Amino acid sequence: MSDTESGSAEHLASNRYFDRQFDVEAVKVLPGEYFVTTSEMMLVTVLGSCVSACIRDRERGLGGMNHFMLADGDSEDQVASARYGTYAMEVLINHLMKLGARRSNLEAKVFGGGRVMATLSSSQVGDRNSSFVLKFLKTEGIPVKAQDLLDVHPRKVYFFPFTGRVLVKKLVRLHNDTVIRREKEYAERLNEGPVSGDIELFT
């Protein structure tokens, strides 16, 4: 069975690369994407106001990550997209189950929701995303083992599903305006169409 068999291929992250710093195969998860794996690899994303949930089966060593910008859509058509929290969470969990995860073994670590964009701060997108993901996981009975939410800085998240290890790097220096530009462009696309700091280890 492949790492990504039986999932929603439309939203699967496809940016694979070899990370020389960690000496491991990696996948970069962009806004509106998710990825799951049964291998000893690393999933990476950069978050501003978006939120990522890192969910794994603690006994089987398989897990995945999503990356969504909005807690929910305004219509049925919009909800069926990994850009929205409800769908992003469901597609990730369902894919993990298809790969053999047991719901009773699932645990989560959640990140993001920063107030990094003036245009989104007024609508409290980061706050709503953070509240949504915690409420969703509580409703589903999936324990949150670690979280790094809100704040005013973007952050880069490195997730190792096989072990559950997560590294979070706060992007304090705003030469890292790439994430802000990317989220701004992504937010504009959503409106148009229908559908550097220290590394912190969370164990």
ZIQUIDA-V420224 format. One record per run of one state. SS is the DSSP state (H for helix, E for strand, L for the rest). FROM is the first residue (numbers start at 1). LEN is the number of residues. If there is no record, write none. Layout:
{{SS:FROM:LEN} {SS:FROM:LEN}}
This chain:
{{L:1:8} {H:9:3} {E:12:1} {L:13:2} {E:15:5} {L:20:4} {E:24:5} {L:29:5} {E:34:4} {L:38:4} {E:42:6} {L:48:3} {E:51:7} {L:58:4} {E:62:5} {L:67:1} {E:68:1} {L:69:1} {E:70:1} {L:71:5} {H:76:4} {L:80:4} {E:84:1} {H:85:14} {L:99:4} {H:103:3} {E:106:7} {L:113:5} {H:118:4} {L:122:3} {H:125:16} {L:141:2} {E:143:7} {L:150:4} {E:154:7} {L:161:4} {E:165:7} {L:172:6} {H:178:15} {L:193:6} {E:199:4} {L:203:1}}
